Amino acid sequence: MITAKICEDPVLWDSFVESMPEASNYHRWIWRRAIEDTFGHKGYYLAAGDGGIQAVLPLFCVRSRMFGSSLVSVPFFSYGGVLDRSAEARDVLLSLAIDLANQLNVPHIELRQGNPIDIKWRETASKVTMEMQLPPGSEELWNSLNTGMRNKIRNGRKQGFRIQWGGVEDVRHFYPIFAANMRNLGSPVYPRSWFENMCRSCPEVRVLSLWDGGQAVASAFLVGSGQTLEVPWSASLPESRKKYAPVLMYWTFLEWAAQNGYRRVDLGRCTPGGGTYEFKRHWNPEERALHWYHWLAPEARLPDVRPDNTRYHLAVQMWKHLPLPIANILGPRIVRGIP
């Protein structure tokens, strides 16, 4: 008989995750500490099985006076959700998740599943991710780009940017660029400690920065896992875009990935039709819808904290005009409730 419970054995958990080809990087136990230490959201790692683990579900309880409470798998990332070897184990695990939500008085569970699954929960797929399958070498990758993109990369190279690779010590270069970019978009920024804690939790994190003279002007936060390199966050200063800094930054990490054994690059989630979407589309990626699933308690409403929600239009416009130091102080207090 299959039963489910909260798992407290990271070795047993990771052993199961590593055995599942469809597992995401964010099913791994290492991300629990980074999320709990940064945001204080308690993790509940649920496992189901009959003698051995047959299904897992990492959940975090996100509570916010402004945005309500949810159990999310996995917050602040694009992937997570239930990972199972059988529909029976999955159903038992989801039943425990609902019991936990009722116990915690949480009206909403969100599974960031990525690929579609057969459950009777409400499904949304408003976001997409852009994925590139990499050839064995950088020359073939270069030849796969159109003439316009190759010319932009050449123009970026002529600007004399200095390329720097680093880890946690280079978050100090990445963060000011990222924070300024988020303010300009009208969105609250994560705390700097979030990126530092991810670097400490995951040895496969790399920070890429492009320097124009004595100033870092573009930077990407990269997370490796197996043969996949993910780009969950990147940013550039507006004045650097005329010199093709974002284009050169993308080419630099794509070339590096191809040369270092990665076979796939996930360029991160975005909204179809948006500016980020259009920029990524020019690298010839494969577009894949992200399937997220929602359980709602009776009479509960599906949370909608997207920046394009008309409810937040005025707040977004006001945020864009905040002095950057103030936005950097207020942002982390708000964003912890926007998983």
C-alpha positions in Angstrom: 0.0 0.0 0.0 1.4 3.4 -1.0 1.5 6.0 1.7 2.9 9.6 1.8 4.7 11.6 4.5 7.1 14.5 5.0 10.6 13.3 4.1 13.6 14.4 6.2 16.3 12.4 4.5 18.1 14.5 1.9 20.3 11.5 0.7 17.2 9.3 0.1 15.4 12.2 -1.6 18.3 13.1 -3.9 18.9 9.5 -4.8 15.3 9.3 -6.1 15.5 12.6 -7.9 18.7 11.6 -9.7 17.1 8.4 -10.9 14.3 10.3 -12.7 15.2 11.6 -16.2 12.4 14.2 -16.1 13.5 15.7 -12.8 14.3 19.4 -12.8 17.4 20.9 -11.1 15.0 22.5 -8.5 13.8 19.1 -7.2 17.2 18.7 -5.6 17.4 19.2 -1.8 20.1 21.9 -2.0 17.5 24.6 -3.0 15.6 24.1 0.3 18.2 25.8 2.3 18.7 28.7 -0.1 14.9 29.5 -0.1 14.5 29.1 3.7 17.6 31.1 4.5 16.7 34.0 2.2 12.9 34.3 2.4 12.0 32.3 5.5 9.5 30.2 3.6 9.3 26.8 5.3 9.8 23.8 3.0 7.7 20.7 3.2 9.3 17.9 1.2 6.6 15.2 0.6 7.4 11.7 -0.5 5.2 8.7 -1.3 6.0 5.1 -1.7 5.6 1.5 -0.5 9.0 0.5 1.0 10.9 2.9 -1.3 10.2 6.4 -2.7 8.0 6.4 -5.8 7.0 10.1 -5.9 8.2 13.4 -4.4 6.9 16.9 -4.2 8.9 19.8 -2.7 6.5 22.5 -1.4 7.1 25.9 0.3 4.6 27.8 2.3 4.6 31.4 1.1 2.6 33.8 3.2 1.9 37.4 2.3 -0.5 39.9 3.8 -0.6 41.6 0.4 -0.8 38.6 -2.0 -2.3 35.8 0.2 -0.8 32.4 1.1 0.2 29.5 -1.1 2.1 26.3 -1.2 4.4 26.5 -4.2 6.6 24.0 -5.9 9.1 25.6 -6.4 8.9 29.3 -5.7 11.1 31.8 -7.6 12.0 29.2 -10.2 10.2 28.0 -13.3 10.1 24.3 -12.4 9.2 21.9 -9.7 6.0 20.1 -9.1 5.3 16.4 -8.5 7.9 13.8 -9.7 6.5 10.3 -9.8 6.9 6.7 -11.1 3.2 6.0 -11.1 -0.2 7.7 -11.2 -1.2 6.0 -7.9 1.9 7.4 -6.1 1.2 10.8 -7.6 -2.4 10.8 -6.4 -1.5 9.8 -2.9 1.1 12.5 -2.8 -1.3 15.2 -4.1 -3.8 14.1 -1.5 -1.2 14.7 1.3 -0.5 18.1 -0.2 -4.1 19.1 0.0 -4.3 17.8 3.6 -1.2 19.9 4.4 -2.8 23.0 2.8 -5.9 22.6 4.9 -3.8 22.0 8.0 -1.8 25.2 7.4 -4.9 27.1 6.3 -3.5 27.8 2.9 -6.1 28.2 0.1 -3.9 27.6 -2.9 -1.3 25.1 -4.1 0.7 25.8 -7.3 2.7 23.1 -9.1 5.2 24.5 -11.5 5.2 21.3 -13.5 6.8 22.4 -16.8 5.5 19.5 -18.9 1.8 18.6 -18.9 0.5 15.9 -16.5 -2.9 14.2 -16.2 -4.5 15.6 -13.0 -7.8 17.3 -12.4 -6.4 20.6 -11.1 -6.7 23.9 -12.9 -4.1 24.4 -15.5 -2.4 27.6 -16.7 0.2 28.0 -19.4 0.7 31.8 -19.9 4.5 31.6 -19.8 7.0 29.9 -22.1 10.6 28.9 -21.8 13.1 29.2 -24.7 15.4 26.2 -25.1 18.5 25.7 -27.3 19.9 22.3 -28.2 23.7 22.8 -28.5 26.0 21.2 -31.1 29.2 19.6 -29.9 31.3 22.7 -30.8 31.1 26.5 -30.9 31.8 26.7 -34.7 28.6 24.8 -35.5 26.7 27.0 -33.1 28.1 30.1 -34.8 27.1 28.8 -38.2 23.5 28.2 -36.9 23.0 31.9 -36.4 21.7 34.2 -39.1 23.9 36.8 -40.6 22.3 39.7 -38.6 23.1 38.0 -35.3 26.7 37.2 -36.3 27.2 40.8 -37.3 25.8 42.1 -33.9 28.2 39.8 -32.1 31.1 41.1 -34.2 30.1 44.6 -33.4 29.9 43.8 -29.7 33.5 42.3 -29.9 34.8 45.6 -31.4 33.6 47.6 -28.3 36.5 46.2 -26.2 34.3 44.7 -23.5 36.2 42.7 -20.9 34.7 39.4 -20.0 34.8 38.1 -16.5 33.6 34.8 -15.0 33.1 34.3 -11.3 31.0 32.9 -8.5 29.6 34.3 -5.3 32.3 37.0 -5.2 30.9 38.4 -8.5 27.3 38.8 -7.3 28.4 42.3 -6.2 28.9 43.1 -9.9 25.7 41.3 -11.1 23.3 42.7 -8.5 23.5 46.5 -9.2 22.8 45.9 -12.9 19.9 43.5 -12.2 18.4 45.8 -9.5 18.5 48.8 -11.9 16.9 46.7 -14.6 14.1 45.5 -12.3 13.3 49.0 -11.2 13.2 50.2 -14.8 10.7 47.4 -15.5 8.5 48.4 -12.5 9.2 45.2 -10.6 10.5 44.8 -7.0 13.9 43.2 -6.9 15.1 40.1 -5.0 17.5 40.7 -2.1 21.2 40.4 -2.9 21.4 37.6 -0.3 19.2 35.4 -2.6 21.9 35.2 -5.3 24.7 34.8 -2.7 22.8 31.9 -1.0 22.2 30.2 -4.4 25.9 30.4 -5.1 26.7 28.8 -1.7 24.1 26.1 -2.1 24.8 25.1 -5.7 28.4 24.7 -6.9 27.3 24.8 -10.5 26.4 28.5 -10.4 28.4 30.9 -12.5 28.2 34.7 -12.8 29.2 36.2 -16.2 29.9 39.9 -16.4 30.9 42.3 -19.2 32.9 45.3 -18.4 33.1 48.6 -20.3 36.2 50.2 -18.8 35.9 50.2 -15.0 32.1 49.5 -15.0 30.2 46.2 -15.3 27.4 46.9 -17.8 25.9 43.4 -18.4 25.7 40.3 -16.4 24.1 36.8 -16.3 23.4 34.5 -13.5 23.8 30.9 -14.8 22.9 27.6 -13.1 24.3 24.3 -14.4 22.8 20.8 -13.8 23.9 17.8 -15.8 24.1 18.7 -19.5 21.8 21.7 -19.1 22.7 25.3 -18.4 19.9 27.6 -17.3 19.8 31.4 -17.5 17.2 32.3 -14.9 18.3 35.9 -14.7 20.4 38.4 -16.8 20.4 42.1 -17.2 22.2 45.0 -18.9 22.5 48.7 -18.5 20.4 50.7 -21.1 23.4 52.6 -22.4 25.3 49.3 -23.1 22.7 48.0 -25.5 23.8 50.4 -28.2 27.1 48.7 -28.1 25.5 45.2 -28.3 26.6 44.2 -24.8 23.5 41.9 -24.2 24.1 40.2 -27.6 27.8 39.6 -26.8 26.9 38.3 -23.3 24.5 35.8 -24.7 27.0 34.6 -27.3 29.7 34.3 -24.6 27.7 32.0 -22.4 26.3 30.0 -25.3 29.9 29.5 -26.7 31.1 28.6 -23.2 28.3 26.1 -22.7 29.0 24.3 -26.0 32.7 24.2 -25.2 32.1 22.8 -21.7 30.0 19.8 -22.4 26.5 21.3 -22.1 24.0 20.0 -24.7 21.1 22.3 -23.8 20.6 25.9 -22.7 17.4 27.0 -21.1 17.1 30.8 -21.7 14.5 31.2 -19.0 10.8 31.9 -18.9 9.2 34.9 -20.5 5.8 36.2 -21.8 5.1 35.7 -25.5 5.2 38.9 -27.3 7.2 40.8 -24.7 10.6 42.5 -25.2 12.6 39.7 -23.5 10.7 37.1 -25.6 11.6 38.9 -28.9 15.2 39.2 -27.9 15.5 35.5 -27.1 13.6 34.5 -30.2 16.5 35.7 -32.4 18.8 33.0 -31.1 16.6 30.3 -32.8 15.4 28.5 -29.6 12.6 26.1 -29.3 9.6 27.6 -27.5 7.9 25.4 -24.9 4.9 26.3 -22.9 5.2 26.0 -19.1 2.3 24.1 -17.6 1.5 25.1 -14.0 -1.3 23.4 -12.0 -3.5 24.9 -9.2 -5.6 23.5 -6.4 -8.0 26.0 -4.8 -9.9 25.7 -1.6 -13.7 26.2 -1.9 -14.5 29.8 -2.8 -10.7 30.7 -3.1 -9.6 32.7 -6.2 -6.5 32.0 -8.3 -3.8 34.5 -7.3 -2.7 36.8 -10.2 0.4 38.8 -9.3 1.7 39.3 -12.8 3.0 42.8 -13.5 0.6 43.1 -16.5 -2.4 42.7 -14.2 -4.4 45.9 -14.6 -4.8 45.9 -10.8 -1.1 46.7 -10.4 -0.7 49.1 -13.4 -0.5 52.3 -11.3 1.9 50.6 -8.8 4.2 49.5 -11.7 4.3 52.9 -13.2 5.1 54.5 -9.8 7.8 52.0 -9.1 9.6 52.8 -12.3 10.1 56.4 -11.0 11.4 55.4 -7.5 15.0 56.4 -6.7 17.0 53.3 -7.1 18.2 53.2 -3.4 14.6 53.3 -2.2 13.5 50.6 -4.7 16.4 48.4 -3.5 15.3 48.7 0.1 11.5 48.2 -0.4 11.8 45.6 -3.2 13.0 42.6 -1.2 10.3 43.2 1.4 7.6 42.9 -1.3 9.1 40.3 -3.6 9.3 37.6 -0.9 5.5 37.3 -1.2 5.6 37.0 -5.0 7.0 33.6 -5.7 
